[in-house]
Amino acid sequence: MPEKVIIMNRILIASLFVFLIVPEQIKAAQSKVAPVVTVKVIEKKLKTRQTYVGTIYPVKKSVVGSAVDGRVAEFPINEGEFIKKGKPLAKLLTRTISLDVEAAKAELILKKEELKELVNGSREEDIKRAKALMLAAKTVNNYQQNRLKRMEMLYKKQTINEDELQKSRSDSIKTNYVYQETLSSFNLMNEGPRPEKIAQARARVSYQQAIVNNLEDKLKKYTIVAPFDGYIIKEHTELGEWVNRGDLIAEVIALNEVNIVIQVLDTQISHVKLGVPVIVEIPAARNQKFKGVIGRIIPQADIRSRTFPVIVRLKNKITKEGPLMKSGMMVRTSIPNGPEKMALLVPKDALVLSENRPVVMVVDLNSKGSKTGIVRPVPVQYGIESGEWIEVTGNIKKGEQVVVRGNERLRKDQEVVITEMLKVPEVSQKSN
């Protein structure tokens, strides 16, 4: 027989051997007992939840305007920058108003000194001088009064004529008036100013102080400051521009905390409660999750959609690049929107995604307390999430063992051995 024919016969025999033997080996390999890790199906009371898409809004937003007219002398801000509360957004020219303040303060000093003079009363030197003038006038007056008496006696004796008598009378009247005037001055000087004069002086001081305060307050308004810590999101003026009272300067938003606004149907809003913790997922931030809480429920629905705004408040994460959560970002969050119900739960790792619907691999144990059994794939529908657990419905019962590790390679009716039965942890809805 030619050598070529012999080789071909050997190849044919080898192929036939492979065809007959290999499937048996594969079947034997598939029939081997697979090691798995399982956990029990549990039953728990859960609230119906729904995932909503919401939008991030700042907790505070201020459109800052000018309270006075003026020209912008300084405008140190830029859009996107962070600014502390009280730091200037813009400064207006203050030359004229500064001069008015200085003049008003000088007038206030004058009026305070006038009041001080009245309150302190007359100095001792002034009182002594007034007393000396009064006594001198009194002496002159006494002399003239006595002289008049002598002149009258001489006139009766016809020693002097009538003109001399009239002149003496005139002098005595004059000196008496002078004496009365100096006496009054002395009394006023000695008693001090009247209470009414002091009250008038106090009123003038208060009035001038009000003028100074008003001008100083107006001067402060020439520096427009940030109302809170935040970020500049818009500029409305520029260096050198003239602004009128009420014109916009800049817009500032606070992002240390943020509000998430979602819309809930009116048929579900009664199940939404204040203070309930929720998890917020932000796709734009690499699907990071943050803990928040339902802070407000607005009791006014949108008439067209019949939905109520629900506000979730959460703390922002501030990095050196700025706030992680920015105004206008889209988020997803799940909140309770229905009554409580009893539900069967399995770990999310127990779900195996098939072409048609998810399945869980249930292990039917050979006997009670046994660690071996047969795998039964059970199609399920999943519902409410509760941390790492999820609600399932289907031909499944509480207490059955489901595979959580090694379930992807299993097939129907395959024998398995349970290497570990995981303990059932405490399941709650706090993480949702």
C-alpha positions in Angstrom: 0.0 0.0 0.0 1.4 3.4 -0.9 2.7 5.4 2.1 0.3 8.3 1.3 -2.7 6.1 1.7 -1.5 4.7 5.0 -1.2 8.3 6.4 -4.7 9.2 5.3 -6.1 6.1 7.0 -4.4 7.0 10.3 -5.8 10.6 10.2 -9.3 9.2 9.5 -9.1 6.8 12.5 -7.8 9.5 14.8 -10.6 11.9 13.8 -13.2 9.2 14.4 -11.7 8.6 17.9 -11.9 12.3 18.7 -15.5 12.4 17.5 -16.5 9.5 19.7 -14.5 10.3 22.8 -14.3 14.1 23.3 -18.1 14.7 23.7 -18.1 12.2 26.5 -15.3 14.1 28.2 -17.0 17.4 27.8 -20.3 15.9 29.1 -18.3 14.5 32.1 -16.7 17.9 32.8 -20.1 19.6 32.7 -21.6 17.1 35.1 -19.0 18.0 37.8 -20.4 19.5 41.0 -19.9 23.3 40.9 -18.9 25.2 44.1 -21.1 28.2 44.9 -21.8 30.8 47.6 -25.4 31.4 48.5 -27.7 33.5 50.7 -31.3 33.2 51.8 -34.1 35.1 50.2 -35.5 37.5 52.8 -38.8 39.3 53.2 -39.0 42.9 54.5 -41.5 45.7 54.6 -40.4 48.4 52.1 -41.8 51.7 50.8 -42.5 52.0 47.1 -39.8 54.2 45.5 -39.3 55.9 42.2 -36.2 57.4 40.6 -36.6 61.0 39.5 -34.5 63.3 37.4 -33.8 66.6 39.0 -31.8 69.8 38.6 -29.2 71.4 40.9 -29.9 74.9 42.1 -27.9 77.1 44.5 -29.2 77.5 48.0 -28.8 81.3 47.6 -28.7 83.6 44.6 -28.3 87.4 44.7 -28.5 89.9 41.8 -26.6 92.7 43.4 -27.3 96.3 42.3 -26.1 99.8 43.2 -27.9 101.8 45.9 -26.4 105.2 44.6 -25.4 106.9 41.4 -21.8 107.1 40.5 -18.9 106.1 38.2 -17.2 102.7 38.6 -13.7 103.4 39.9 -12.8 99.8 40.8 -14.2 96.5 39.5 -12.0 93.7 40.8 -14.1 90.6 40.1 -14.3 88.1 37.3 -17.0 85.6 36.4 -16.4 82.2 38.0 -14.3 83.5 40.9 -15.1 82.8 44.5 -15.7 85.8 46.7 -16.1 86.1 50.5 -19.0 87.9 52.2 -18.3 91.6 52.6 -15.6 91.7 49.9 -16.1 94.5 47.3 -17.8 93.7 44.0 -17.2 97.3 42.8 -16.3 100.7 44.1 -17.7 104.0 42.8 -15.9 107.4 42.9 -16.4 109.0 46.3 -14.6 112.4 46.1 -17.8 114.6 46.4 -19.5 112.5 49.1 -16.2 112.4 51.1 -16.1 116.2 51.2 -19.7 116.3 52.3 -18.9 113.9 55.2 -16.0 116.0 56.3 -18.0 119.2 56.3 -20.9 117.6 58.2 -18.4 116.2 60.8 -16.9 119.7 61.4 -20.3 121.2 61.9 -21.1 118.4 64.4 -18.0 119.2 66.4 -19.0 122.9 66.5 -22.5 122.1 67.8 -21.1 119.6 70.4 -18.8 122.3 71.8 -21.7 124.8 72.0 -23.7 122.2 74.0 -20.7 121.5 76.2 -20.3 125.2 76.9 -24.0 125.5 78.0 -23.8 122.3 80.1 -20.6 123.4 81.9 -22.2 126.8 82.8 -20.2 130.0 83.5 -16.6 129.9 84.5 -15.7 131.2 87.9 -13.7 134.1 86.4 -16.7 135.2 84.4 -18.9 135.2 87.5 -16.4 137.2 89.5 -16.2 139.8 86.7 -20.0 140.0 86.4 -20.2 140.5 90.2 -17.5 143.2 90.1 -19.4 145.1 87.4 -22.6 144.8 89.3 -21.1 146.1 92.5 -19.5 149.0 90.7 -22.8 149.9 89.1 -24.5 149.6 92.5 -22.0 152.0 94.1 -22.4 154.6 91.3 -26.2 154.2 91.6 -26.1 154.8 95.3 -24.0 157.8 94.9 -26.4 159.3 92.3 -29.4 158.6 94.4 -27.9 160.3 97.4 -26.7 163.2 95.3 -30.3 163.6 93.9 -31.6 163.9 97.4 -29.1 166.7 98.2 -29.9 168.5 95.0 -33.6 168.4 95.9 -32.9 170.0 99.3 -30.7 172.7 97.7 -33.4 173.4 95.1 -36.0 174.0 97.9 -33.6 176.5 99.5 -33.2 178.0 96.0 -29.5 177.4 96.1 -29.5 175.7 92.7 -31.7 176.3 89.7 -34.1 173.8 88.1 -31.8 172.7 85.3 -29.2 171.4 87.8 -31.9 169.5 89.6 -33.2 167.9 86.3 -29.7 166.9 85.4 -29.2 165.2 88.7 -32.4 163.3 88.3 -31.4 162.1 84.8 -28.1 160.9 86.1 -29.7 158.9 88.9 -32.2 157.2 86.5 -29.3 156.3 84.2 -27.1 154.8 86.9 -30.1 152.8 88.2 -30.7 151.2 84.8 -27.0 150.4 84.5 -27.1 148.8 88.0 -30.2 146.7 87.1 -28.6 145.5 83.9 -25.4 144.4 85.6 -27.4 142.8 88.4 -29.4 140.7 85.9 -26.2 139.7 84.1 -24.6 138.6 87.3 -27.7 136.6 88.3 -27.8 134.9 84.9 -24.1 134.2 85.0 -24.4 132.8 88.5 -27.5 130.6 87.8 -26.2 129.2 84.5 -28.1 128.6 81.2 -31.8 127.7 81.2 -32.8 124.1 80.7 -34.6 125.0 77.5 -31.4 126.4 76.0 -29.6 123.2 76.8 -32.4 121.1 75.3 -32.3 123.2 72.1 -28.5 122.7 71.9 -28.9 118.9 72.4 -31.5 118.8 69.6 -29.1 120.6 67.2 -26.3 118.1 68.0 -28.7 115.1 67.4 -29.8 116.6 64.1 -26.3 117.1 62.9 -25.3 113.6 64.0 -28.1 112.2 61.9 -26.8 114.1 58.9 -23.3 112.6 59.5 -24.7 109.1 59.9 -26.8 109.5 56.7 -23.7 110.7 54.7 -21.5 107.9 56.1 -24.1 105.3 55.3 -24.3 106.7 51.8 -20.5 106.6 51.5 -20.6 102.9 52.4 -23.0 102.3 49.6 -20.4 103.6 47.1 -18.6 100.2 47.8 -20.9 97.4 46.6 -20.0 94.2 48.5 -20.9 90.5 48.3 -23.9 89.6 50.5 -22.5 86.1 51.2 -19.8 83.6 50.4 -20.3 82.5 46.8 -19.3 82.5 43.1 -19.6 85.2 40.6 -21.7 84.0 37.7 -22.4 87.2 35.8 -21.0 90.7 35.5 -23.3 93.6 34.6 -20.9 96.6 34.5 -17.3 97.5 33.8 -14.6 99.8 35.0 -15.4 103.5 34.1 -19.1 103.0 33.5 -21.7 105.2 35.0 -24.3 103.4 37.1 -27.6 104.8 38.4 -29.3 103.8 41.6 -30.8 100.3 41.1 -28.5 99.3 38.2 -27.1 95.8 38.3 -23.5 95.1 39.3 -23.1 91.3 39.5 -24.8 88.0 40.3 -23.6 85.8 43.1 -24.6 82.2 44.0 -23.8 80.2 47.1 -22.9 76.6 46.5 -21.6 75.3 49.8 -25.0 73.5 49.9 -27.3 72.9 46.9 -30.9 72.2 46.3 -32.1 69.4 44.1 -35.5 70.2 42.6 -37.6 67.2 41.4 -41.2 67.1 40.2 -43.6 64.6 41.9 -47.1 63.7 40.7 -50.0 64.9 42.7 -51.1 61.2 43.2 -47.8 60.5 44.9 -47.0 63.7 46.8 -48.9 62.5 50.0 -46.3 59.8 50.4 -43.3 62.2 50.3 -42.2 63.2 53.8 -39.9 65.9 55.1 -36.6 64.8 56.6 -36.4 61.5 54.7 -32.8 60.7 53.7 -32.1 60.1 50.0 -29.1 59.3 47.8 -28.4 61.6 44.9 -26.5 60.4 41.9 -24.8 62.9 39.6 -23.9 61.6 36.1 -21.8 64.6 35.3 -19.6 63.9 38.3 -18.7 60.3 37.3 -21.9 59.0 38.8 -20.8 59.9 42.3 -23.4 59.5 45.0 -24.2 61.9 47.8 -26.4 61.8 50.8 -29.2 64.3 51.0 -32.5 64.9 52.8 -35.9 66.0 51.6 -36.0 69.6 52.9 -39.1 71.3 51.4 -42.3 70.4 49.6 -43.8 73.3 47.7 -47.6 73.2 48.1 -48.3 74.6 44.6 -48.6 72.3 41.6 -47.8 73.0 38.0 -51.3 73.2 36.6 -50.3 71.6 33.2 -48.3 68.6 34.6 -50.0 68.3 38.0 -46.6 67.9 39.7 -45.3 69.4 42.9 -41.7 70.7 43.3 -39.8 68.7 46.0 -36.5 70.1 47.2 -33.7 67.9 48.3 -31.0 69.7 50.3 -27.4 68.3 50.4 -23.9 69.5 51.1 -21.6 70.2 48.2 -18.1 68.9 47.8 -15.7 71.8 47.3 -12.3 71.0 45.6 -9.4 73.2 44.5 -11.0 73.3 41.1 -14.3 74.6 42.6 -17.6 73.0 43.6 -18.2 69.5 42.4 -22.0 70.1 42.1 -22.6 73.1 39.8 -25.9 74.9 39.3 -27.9 73.5 36.4 -26.5 69.9 36.6 -28.8 67.0 36.1 -29.1 64.4 38.9 -31.0 61.2 39.7 -32.5 60.4 43.0 -34.9 57.8 44.4 -37.5 58.8 46.9 -40.5 57.0 48.5 -43.7 57.6 46.5 -46.2 55.0 47.8 -47.3 53.0 50.8 -45.3 50.3 52.5 -45.5 46.7 51.3 -43.9 43.3 52.1 -41.3 42.4 49.5 -38.9 39.5 48.8 -35.3 40.7 48.6 -32.1 39.2 47.1 -28.7 40.7 46.8 -28.1 42.4 43.5 -25.2 39.9 42.8 -27.9 37.2 42.7 -29.3 38.6 39.4 -28.1 37.0 36.2 -29.1 39.0 33.1 -30.3 36.7 30.3 -31.6 37.5 26.8 -35.2 37.8 27.8 -35.4 38.7 31.5 -33.3 38.5 34.7 -33.1 35.2 36.5 -31.8 34.1 39.9 -30.3 30.7 40.5 -32.2 28.9 43.3 -30.6 25.9 44.9 -33.0 23.0 45.7 -31.1 21.2 48.5 -31.0 17.4 48.4 -32.1 17.3 52.0 -32.5 19.5 55.0 -29.2 20.7 56.3 -27.5 19.5 53.1 -24.8 21.6 51.3 -25.5 20.0 47.9 -28.4 20.4 45.5 -29.7 21.1 42.0 -29.8 24.6 40.4 -33.1 25.9 39.3 -33.0 29.2 37.2 -36.1 31.3 38.2 -37.1 34.3 35.9 -37.9 37.4 38.1 -38.8 41.0 37.8 -36.9 43.4 40.0 -38.4 46.4 41.8 -37.4 48.6 44.8 -33.7 48.8 45.7 -32.6 48.7 49.3 -28.8 49.3 49.4 -27.1 46.2 48.0 -30.4 44.3 48.0 -33.3 44.5 45.5 -36.9 43.4 45.4 -37.8 40.5 43.1 -41.1 38.9 42.1 -41.5 35.5 40.5 -41.6 31.8 41.4 -39.4 32.3 44.5 -40.0 32.0 48.2 -38.7 33.4 51.4 -35.8 31.3 52.9 -34.7 29.7 49.6 -31.0 29.7 48.9 -29.9 31.8 45.9 -26.5 31.8 44.3 -24.5 35.0 44.6 -21.1 33.8 43.5 -20.5 31.5 40.6 -24.0 31.9 39.2 -22.9 33.1 35.8 -21.5 29.7 34.7 -24.3 27.6 36.0 -27.0 25.8 33.9 -30.4 24.3 34.6 -30.4 21.1 36.8 -26.6 21.4 37.4 -25.4 19.9 40.7 -23.7 22.4 43.0 -22.1 22.3 46.4 -22.5 25.3 48.7 -19.1 26.3 50.0 -20.4 29.2 52.1 -23.8 30.4 53.2 -23.7 34.1 53.8 -25.3 35.6 56.8 -28.3 37.8 56.1 -27.3 41.4 57.1 -29.6 44.1 58.4 -31.4 45.6 55.4 -32.7 49.2 55.5 -33.8 51.9 53.2 -31.5 54.6 54.6 -29.1 54.3 51.7 -31.8 55.0 49.2 
